[in-house]
Amino acid sequence: MSDLETFRLETRAWLAENCPPKMRTPMKTDKDACWGGRNWVFQSEDQKIWLERMATKGWTSPSWPKEYGGGGLSRAEAKVLQQEMTVIGARSPLSSFGIWMLGPALLKFGTEEQKLHYLPEICRGEIRWCQGYSEPSAGSDLAALATKAEDKGDHFLVNGQKVWTSYADQADWIFCLVRTDNTGKKHHGISFILFDMETPGVSTKPILLISGRSPFCETFFEDVKVPLENLVGERDKGWSIAKYLLTHEREMIGDISINKSLSEIIADRGYTPGPMLRAKISEYETDEWAFGQTMTRMLMEAKAGASLGAKSSMLKYYGTELNKRRYELLMDASGHDGLEWEGERSNDGDLARLWLRTKGNSIEGGTSEIQLNIISKHILQLPGA
Amino acid sequence: MALLLNDDEKMLAESASGFFADKAPVTQLRELRDSNDETGYSKSLWAEMAEMGFTGVLVPEEYGGVEMGFMAAGLLAEEMGKNLTASPFLSTAVLATTALKQHANAEQKTKFLPQICTGETVFSVALDESNKHNPASMTLSATPSGNGFKLNGTKCMVIDGHVADQFIVFAQTDEGLSVFIVSADTDGLDIERTIMADTRNAARLTFTDVDVTGEQTLGQVGAGVDVLDTICNAGRAMLAAEMLGASSQVFDVTTAFLQERKQFGKIIGEFQALQHRQSHLYCELELAKSAVLAALTALDAGADNVGEIVGMAKAKLSAVAKLAALEAVQMHGGMGMTDELDIGLYLKRIRVAQELLGDSDFHLEQLARNKGY
């Protein structure tokens, strides 16, 4: 038996023993996810146990090195773990911007001290992070950001405002792009810093979205003192970290992991689409299939050593536009049912709210138009792009 | 899943790329067209393709082939697509070969497969009967006569039909759809060459009391649907691969044009109205490439759902290749409308390839039926 097969059997056995039955049921809404953090109230004892057990194995971040709280798994082993979890329907033990975003940046740009300090608490779900990127006047033009961090000798003094900060009102710490120099070009003079959201001068205000939900906040900084050692990477050169993370984020947003196909959902609910809608659905399903094959191919190319580079913009652009199409078609097929906004039957308008939420997919993390600009410039090498 | 090429396949792709660019570039198609060539393809090219092993790419070694599989055949089709190479590759080396390999008896294989490898025999498949591909409604009849059958009816869009030595003919018998191998010089078979928009050839065939014997049956009488599936799956995947080559080529040419053409004192590639369209097309072509690789892989693996996968690939490529051709014409402006540029030749070939063995609508309809909505 190969090592990988042995690993699979061991993993299967461990999951069978350690994943509580309630954690093997599908999440009904995003409220069922476990985000962790200082103020987290576990939904159930099972949710708590599941996080603790997985964190002890290092499997909340299976492929990070063990010394930083990860599982030290190879890519192939991590995939086996994912597969075995899918087989039993195990929920992800922890949803975390620390794992998805800050971690990869720290692993690449952080000092040893920073890695040892921040990564293990991310893996254990002790600190919940948020991302401070966009500002009211720096959306698509992110490098125009103006939040100021002045060097006061032993600390940065941070003043300014962020917007679209996901779950800032529930986060413990923020990783934040700030301007440390405004004398040169806009991409220069940006720094990447970390600080506690409980620091005096930090305040947040949720933004009510068209879906009726508030996953994002405005975040304000007024004379916030941040220790100098909380700088990640080189001062004034934070743009390269920002770009690295954005690329990472784009691959993630583009990865529309779909549990159920559109045709299955339609069949489950007994809807009978008319001929025009049928045509759109089969066109969509063909594109979704081809996109899935492309994701797989890109992963294989990356594994074979080719850098994904600007192709992540293709995945972000196409994946998010597909997801929007998917929800438009679901709304079309659902008709009156899909319009329900409140009440148990519709799970408080789950479909309608998700449909509205997807409209942001092609805006956040760089709009579709920005992705097309990136492809034009870096892949097609068109002038002036 | 083999969405990446292995070393053998990379080598084949490289040698095929050089071969077709050198021996069968677009200028050859123009020469064939402008000289009103009687055959519509270059016999010397076909002989060289045989020497290279391309005609026998799907033929087992025991019959003189190199049997490299569908992925390899697809790579060849892609290169031919890039160069608009006119040859009986699809009809003979793909459609007929897969039908013979999978369904012929030992005698038929021994007789025909080596002739395909050497390039001496051109095969053509007589399938369609109406303006749209619709294999479920074939009516050409095979009525019992002596110890054989008499064929009566018509076929159209028979690719390479006017230069074929042998036909694989689909006909209805009392037992159901059946398939016969019919020689081109058989009495009662009338062949009318039809030159199509892509300057390649097809034919209309009229069968009037054409006698066939039991020995000419391909597979069991009444089991023609199996042969049909074999042929259609292979053919659709090859057409998808060919369209990938053709659309990638027009895309590259158009990107280069956007990088150099000037209007209003600017390179037109600076205009975002064009940048975004071309970038969108880039994404579509990446999906198209994945679709083709997945279809060829499924064919080689003999996947259970190969028909569905190949159908989706054909649907996707028909749509993407069409978009690529249309955008190429539009972005080239007036020049795109001229015969001087090759763009129009690609537009025309892609239009034909879109239609062959089922267009996007045909395959999307099949998909909807399979999935039950």
HADDOCK unambig.tbl for C-alpha pairs under 7 A between the chains (distance, minus, plus):
assign (segid A and resid 263 and name CA) (segid B and resid 371 and name CA) 6.67 0.50 0.50
assign (segid A and resid 263 and name CA) (segid B and resid 373 and name CA) 6.72 0.50 0.50
assign (segid A and resid 272 and name CA) (segid B and resid 373 and name CA) 6.64 0.50 0.50
assign (segid A and resid 273 and name CA) (segid B and resid 373 and name CA) 6.95 0.50 0.50
assign (segid A and resid 278 and name CA) (segid B and resid 368 and name CA) 6.77 0.50 0.50
assign (segid A and resid 278 and name CA) (segid B and resid 373 and name CA) 6.95 0.50 0.50
assign (segid A and resid 279 and name CA) (segid B and resid 364 and name CA) 6.74 0.50 0.50
assign (segid A and resid 282 and name CA) (segid B and resid 364 and name CA) 5.49 0.50 0.50
assign (segid A and resid 282 and name CA) (segid B and resid 367 and name CA) 6.42 0.50 0.50
assign (segid A and resid 282 and name CA) (segid B and resid 368 and name CA) 5.78 0.50 0.50
assign (segid A and resid 283 and name CA) (segid B and resid 364 and name CA) 6.42 0.50 0.50
assign (segid A and resid 286 and name CA) (segid B and resid 312 and name CA) 5.62 0.50 0.50
assign (segid A and resid 286 and name CA) (segid B and resid 316 and name CA) 6.85 0.50 0.50
assign (segid A and resid 290 and name CA) (segid B and resid 287 and name CA) 5.30 0.50 0.50
assign (segid A and resid 290 and name CA) (segid B and resid 288 and name CA) 6.98 0.50 0.50
assign (segid A and resid 290 and name CA) (segid B and resid 290 and name CA) 6.26 0.50 0.50
assign (segid A and resid 290 and name CA) (segid B and resid 291 and name CA) 5.28 0.50 0.50
assign (segid A and resid 291 and name CA) (segid B and resid 287 and name CA) 5.73 0.50 0.50
assign (segid A and resid 293 and name CA) (segid B and resid 290 and name CA) 5.58 0.50 0.50
assign (segid A and resid 293 and name CA) (segid B and resid 291 and name CA) 6.79 0.50 0.50
assign (segid A and resid 294 and name CA) (segid B and resid 287 and name CA) 5.77 0.50 0.50
assign (segid A and resid 294 and name CA) (segid B and resid 290 and name CA) 5.30 0.50 0.50
assign (segid A and resid 297 and name CA) (segid B and resid 3 and name CA) 5.63 0.50 0.50
assign (segid A and resid 314 and name CA) (segid B and resid 283 and name CA) 5.87 0.50 0.50
assign (segid A and resid 372 and name CA) (segid B and resid 276 and name CA) 5.50 0.50 0.50
assign (segid A and resid 372 and name CA) (segid B and resid 279 and name CA) 5.66 0.50 0.50
assign (segid A and resid 372 and name CA) (segid B and resid 280 and name CA) 6.96 0.50 0.50
assign (segid A and resid 373 and name CA) (segid B and resid 276 and name CA) 6.91 0.50 0.50
assign (segid A and resid 375 and name CA) (segid B and resid 279 and name CA) 5.89 0.50 0.50
assign (segid A and resid 376 and name CA) (segid B and resid 275 and name CA) 5.78 0.50 0.50
assign (segid A and resid 376 and name CA) (segid B and resid 279 and name CA) 5.76 0.50 0.50
assign (segid A and resid 380 and name CA) (segid B and resid 255 and name CA) 6.92 0.50 0.50
assign (segid A and resid 382 and name CA) (segid B and resid 259 and name CA) 5.85 0.50 0.50
assign (segid A and resid 382 and name CA) (segid B and resid 269 and name CA) 5.39 0.50 0.50
assign (segid A and resid 382 and name CA) (segid B and resid 270 and name CA) 6.54 0.50 0.50
assign (segid A and resid 383 and name CA) (segid B and resid 259 and name CA) 6.71 0.50 0.50
assign (segid A and resid 383 and name CA) (segid B and resid 269 and name CA) 5.93 0.50 0.50
assign (segid A and resid 383 and name CA) (segid B and resid 270 and name CA) 5.20 0.50 0.50
assign (segid A and resid 384 and name CA) (segid B and resid 270 and name CA) 5.15 0.50 0.50
assign (segid A and resid 385 and name CA) (segid B and resid 270 and name CA) 6.27 0.50 0.50
